[in-house]
């Protein structure tokens, strides 16, 4: 089960001495964690249904899902390409360091996916959605290539928040700057991503000759201790629980949404606190990281369910 969880979170597949064609294809698919290939489009979709208080036509749902998934897939594939040498030490089971796929193939696939995503946005949605998606791709690529190493992990959350603005703009571009709700969703996404990335921070370490953890990347122009990094993540998690609980004050959401969000929020907080007590325990870190992912997934799914039950049916 642990291997299944690691694969689902994109931490790699079991290495082999040689790989079949199926192994190499699975390595290509594993460039993107399956959970994030699902999570990012669902996050955008939650903004979509709140923008129009309904579900769009199903053909548009599929096209939007594919456009967002391709953009996210491309950014993570590019990130894997850039991190190929670092991952040999930290995550050797990932697709490139394990030898399942060539680094050049990952780069070509990222570019191809970016082009497909932008074409979908331009021809099937609207210019506002296109330019938000383009901005997200540019900034996401800049994060992997420069911002993460020079500024730190916390330069990512403002970029991830664009997913919600893009989803809103896909079907209601005229209200993007007149309604506070899309910007509330943006801030909610930003805060969650800050919690998510800081819980991940201790998992991305190497160890020196004396056995002490060595972190070569900053959080935000500074390098915190492992425990302080998780503490920052817990602070952002508490804020995420608060913001997600207050969302029904702005959006047409019922008690069903609130119950689902509070239950999974408390579940994430439980695993986060356990990790905080022992921030060098990688297995506890993976569980905390997974629980935070489930929390964000639940927020989006709860929104989609609520709109489906109370507005669509």
C-alpha positions as CSV (number, residue, x, y, z in Angstrom):
1,X,0.0,0.0,0.0
2,X,2.9,2.3,0.7
3,X,4.2,1.9,-2.8
4,X,0.7,2.6,-4.2
5,X,0.5,5.8,-2.1
6,X,4.0,6.9,-3.2
7,X,3.1,6.3,-6.9
8,X,-0.2,8.1,-6.6
9,X,1.7,11.2,-5.2
10,X,4.3,11.1,-7.9
11,X,7.2,9.9,-5.7
12,X,8.2,7.2,-8.3
13,X,7.7,3.6,-9.4
14,X,9.7,0.6,-8.3
15,X,13.0,0.6,-10.2
16,X,14.1,-2.4,-12.4
17,X,17.3,-3.5,-14.1
18,X,15.6,-3.2,-17.5
19,X,12.3,-1.8,-18.7
20,X,9.7,-3.1,-21.2
21,X,7.7,-0.9,-23.5
22,X,4.8,-0.9,-20.9
23,X,7.3,0.1,-18.2
24,X,8.4,3.1,-20.3
25,X,4.9,4.1,-21.1
26,X,4.0,3.9,-17.4
27,X,7.1,6.0,-16.7
28,X,5.8,8.7,-19.1
29,X,2.4,8.7,-17.4
30,X,4.1,8.8,-14.0
31,X,5.8,12.1,-14.9
32,X,2.7,13.6,-13.4
33,X,1.3,12.4,-10.1
34,X,-2.1,10.9,-10.8
35,X,-3.6,12.8,-7.9
36,X,-2.5,16.1,-9.3
37,X,-3.7,15.2,-12.8
38,X,-7.1,14.9,-11.3
39,X,-6.9,17.6,-8.6
40,X,-5.9,20.6,-10.8
41,X,-8.9,20.3,-13.2
42,X,-11.3,19.7,-10.4
43,X,-10.0,22.9,-8.7
44,X,-10.7,24.8,-11.8
45,X,-14.1,23.1,-12.2
46,X,-15.1,24.2,-8.7
47,X,-14.6,27.8,-9.7
48,X,-16.5,27.2,-13.0
49,X,-19.7,25.9,-11.2
50,X,-19.6,28.7,-8.7
51,X,-19.3,31.3,-11.5
52,X,-22.5,30.2,-13.2
53,X,-24.2,28.3,-10.3
54,X,-24.6,25.3,-12.7
55,X,-22.7,22.8,-14.7
56,X,-21.7,23.9,-18.3
57,X,-22.4,21.6,-21.2
58,X,-20.6,18.3,-20.9
59,X,-18.6,18.8,-24.0
60,X,-17.2,22.0,-22.5
61,X,-16.6,20.2,-19.2
62,X,-14.4,17.6,-21.0
63,X,-12.6,20.2,-23.1
64,X,-11.9,22.3,-20.0
65,X,-10.7,19.3,-18.0
66,X,-8.3,18.3,-20.8
67,X,-7.0,21.9,-21.2
68,X,-6.2,22.3,-17.5
69,X,-4.8,18.7,-17.2
70,X,-2.5,19.2,-20.1
71,X,-1.2,22.5,-18.7
72,X,-0.5,20.9,-15.3
73,X,1.0,17.8,-16.9
74,X,3.3,20.0,-18.9
75,X,4.5,22.1,-15.9
76,X,5.2,19.0,-13.8
77,X,7.0,17.3,-16.8
78,X,9.1,20.4,-17.2
79,X,9.8,20.4,-13.4
80,X,10.9,16.8,-13.6
81,X,13.2,17.6,-16.5
82,X,14.8,20.5,-14.6
83,X,15.1,18.4,-11.4
84,X,16.5,15.3,-13.1
85,X,20.0,15.5,-11.4
86,X,18.6,16.5,-8.0
87,X,16.1,13.6,-8.1
88,X,18.9,11.1,-8.5
89,X,19.6,11.7,-4.9
90,X,16.2,12.6,-3.4
91,X,13.6,10.7,-5.5
92,X,15.6,8.1,-7.5
93,X,12.5,6.1,-8.4
94,X,11.0,9.0,-10.5
95,X,10.7,8.4,-14.2
96,X,13.8,10.2,-15.4
97,X,16.4,9.3,-12.7
98,X,15.2,5.7,-12.8
99,X,15.8,5.5,-16.5
100,X,12.2,4.7,-17.5
101,X,12.2,7.7,-19.9
102,X,14.8,10.0,-21.3
103,X,15.1,13.6,-20.1
104,X,14.8,14.9,-23.6
105,X,11.4,13.1,-24.0
106,X,10.1,14.7,-20.9
107,X,11.1,18.2,-22.2
108,X,9.5,17.6,-25.6
109,X,6.3,16.2,-24.0
110,X,6.1,19.4,-21.8
111,X,6.3,21.7,-24.8
112,X,3.7,19.6,-26.7
113,X,1.3,19.6,-23.8
114,X,1.6,23.4,-23.3
115,X,0.8,24.0,-27.0
116,X,-2.3,21.7,-26.8
117,X,-3.6,23.3,-23.7
118,X,-3.3,26.8,-25.1
119,X,-5.0,25.8,-28.3
120,X,-7.9,24.3,-26.5
121,X,-8.3,27.5,-24.4
122,X,-8.1,29.8,-27.4
123,X,-10.5,27.9,-29.7
124,X,-13.0,26.6,-27.2
125,X,-13.1,29.3,-24.5
126,X,-12.2,33.0,-24.5
127,X,-9.3,35.4,-24.6
128,X,-9.4,36.1,-20.8
129,X,-9.2,32.4,-20.0
130,X,-6.4,32.0,-22.6
131,X,-4.2,34.7,-21.1
132,X,-4.7,33.5,-17.6
133,X,-3.7,30.0,-18.7
134,X,-0.7,31.4,-20.6
135,X,0.4,33.4,-17.5
136,X,0.1,30.3,-15.3
137,X,2.2,28.3,-17.8
138,X,4.9,31.0,-18.0
139,X,5.0,31.6,-14.2
140,X,4.9,27.8,-13.5
141,X,7.8,27.2,-15.8
142,X,9.7,30.2,-14.3
143,X,9.1,28.8,-10.9
144,X,10.8,25.5,-11.8
145,X,13.6,27.1,-13.6
146,X,14.4,30.1,-11.4
147,X,12.0,31.2,-8.6
148,X,12.1,28.1,-6.5
149,X,15.9,28.1,-6.2
150,X,16.3,31.8,-5.9
151,X,13.2,32.9,-4.0
152,X,11.9,29.7,-2.5
153,X,9.0,27.3,-2.4
154,X,6.5,30.0,-1.3
155,X,6.8,31.7,-4.6
156,X,4.6,28.8,-6.0
157,X,1.2,29.5,-4.2
158,X,0.4,32.8,-6.0
159,X,0.9,30.9,-9.3
160,X,-1.3,28.0,-8.4
161,X,-4.1,30.4,-7.4
162,X,-4.4,31.3,-11.1
163,X,-6.1,27.9,-11.6
164,X,-9.3,29.2,-9.9
165,X,-9.3,32.6,-11.8
166,X,-8.8,30.7,-15.1
167,X,-11.7,28.4,-14.3
168,X,-14.0,31.3,-13.4
169,X,-13.0,33.2,-16.5
170,X,-13.7,30.2,-18.8
171,X,-17.5,30.8,-18.4
172,X,-17.9,34.1,-16.7
173,X,-15.1,36.4,-17.8
174,X,-17.3,39.5,-17.4
175,X,-17.7,39.0,-13.6
176,X,-14.0,38.3,-12.9
177,X,-13.4,41.8,-11.7
178,X,-16.8,42.6,-10.4
179,X,-17.4,39.7,-8.0
180,X,-15.3,39.1,-4.9
181,X,-15.8,35.3,-5.1
182,X,-13.2,34.4,-7.7
183,X,-10.6,36.3,-5.7
184,X,-11.7,34.6,-2.5
185,X,-11.2,31.3,-4.3
186,X,-7.8,32.5,-5.5
187,X,-6.7,33.4,-2.0
188,X,-8.1,30.1,-0.6
189,X,-6.1,28.2,-3.3
190,X,-3.0,30.3,-2.5
191,X,-3.2,29.5,1.3
192,X,-3.8,25.8,0.7
193,X,-0.8,25.6,-1.6
194,X,1.4,27.4,0.9
195,X,0.4,24.7,3.5
196,X,0.9,21.9,1.0
197,X,4.3,23.1,-0.2
198,X,5.7,23.7,3.3
199,X,4.7,20.3,4.5
200,X,6.5,18.9,1.5
201,X,9.6,21.0,2.3
202,X,11.2,18.5,4.7
203,X,10.6,15.7,2.2
204,X,12.9,17.4,-0.3
205,X,16.2,17.1,1.6
206,X,19.5,15.4,1.4
207,X,21.8,14.4,4.2
208,X,25.4,15.5,4.8
209,X,28.3,13.3,5.8
210,X,27.5,13.9,9.5
211,X,24.0,12.6,8.9
212,X,22.4,16.0,9.4
213,X,19.7,17.2,7.0
214,X,20.8,19.6,4.3
215,X,18.2,21.8,2.6
216,X,19.6,23.6,-0.4
217,X,16.4,25.5,-1.3
218,X,14.8,28.4,0.6
219,X,11.2,28.7,1.8
220,X,11.1,32.4,0.9
221,X,14.5,33.9,0.9
222,X,15.4,32.0,4.1
223,X,15.9,28.3,5.0
224,X,13.9,27.2,8.0
225,X,14.6,24.2,10.1
226,X,12.5,21.1,9.3
227,X,10.2,21.6,12.3
228,X,9.8,25.3,11.6
229,X,8.9,24.5,7.9
230,X,6.2,22.1,9.0
231,X,5.0,24.7,11.6
232,X,4.6,27.2,8.8
233,X,2.6,24.7,6.9
234,X,0.4,24.0,9.9
235,X,-0.3,27.7,10.2
236,X,-1.4,27.9,6.6
237,X,-3.5,24.7,7.1
238,X,-5.4,26.3,10.0
239,X,-6.1,29.3,7.8
240,X,-7.2,27.1,4.9
241,X,-9.7,25.4,7.2
242,X,-11.0,28.7,8.4
243,X,-11.3,30.2,4.9
244,X,-13.0,27.0,3.4
245,X,-15.4,27.0,6.4
246,X,-16.4,30.7,5.7
247,X,-16.8,30.1,1.9
248,X,-20.6,29.5,2.3
249,X,-21.0,33.1,3.4
250,X,-20.1,34.1,-0.2
251,X,-21.2,31.1,-2.2
252,X,-24.4,29.1,-2.4
253,X,-23.2,26.1,-0.4
254,X,-25.0,23.9,2.1
255,X,-24.2,22.0,5.2
256,X,-23.1,19.0,3.1
257,X,-20.1,21.1,1.8
258,X,-19.3,22.3,5.3
259,X,-19.3,18.8,6.9
260,X,-17.1,17.2,4.2
261,X,-14.6,20.1,4.5
262,X,-14.4,20.1,8.3
263,X,-14.0,16.3,8.5
264,X,-11.1,16.2,6.0
265,X,-9.6,19.4,7.3
266,X,-9.4,17.9,10.8
267,X,-8.0,14.7,9.3
268,X,-5.2,16.8,7.6
269,X,-4.6,18.7,10.8
270,X,-4.1,15.4,12.7
271,X,-1.5,14.1,10.3
272,X,0.2,17.5,10.1
273,X,0.5,17.7,13.9
274,X,2.0,14.1,14.0
275,X,4.5,15.2,11.4
276,X,5.3,18.4,13.3
277,X,6.3,16.3,16.3
278,X,8.8,14.4,14.2
279,X,9.6,16.5,11.2
280,X,12.5,14.2,10.1
281,X,10.2,11.2,9.7
282,X,9.7,10.9,6.0
283,X,6.8,8.4,6.2
284,X,4.8,10.7,8.5
285,X,5.6,13.5,6.1
286,X,4.2,11.6,3.1
287,X,1.0,10.9,5.1
288,X,0.7,14.6,6.0
289,X,1.3,15.6,2.4
290,X,-1.3,13.1,1.2
291,X,-3.9,14.2,3.8
292,X,-3.5,17.9,2.7
293,X,-4.0,16.8,-0.9
294,X,-7.2,14.9,0.1
295,X,-8.3,18.0,1.9
296,X,-8.0,20.2,-1.2
297,X,-9.6,17.5,-3.3
298,X,-12.5,17.3,-0.9
299,X,-13.1,21.1,-1.0
300,X,-13.4,21.1,-4.8
301,X,-15.5,17.9,-4.9
302,X,-17.8,19.2,-2.1
303,X,-18.4,22.3,-4.2
304,X,-19.2,20.3,-7.3
305,X,-21.5,18.0,-5.4
306,X,-23.3,20.8,-3.7
307,X,-24.0,22.7,-7.0
308,X,-25.1,19.4,-8.6
309,X,-27.5,18.5,-5.9
310,X,-29.0,21.9,-5.1
311,X,-28.9,23.7,-8.5
312,X,-28.4,21.2,-11.3
313,X,-30.8,18.3,-10.4
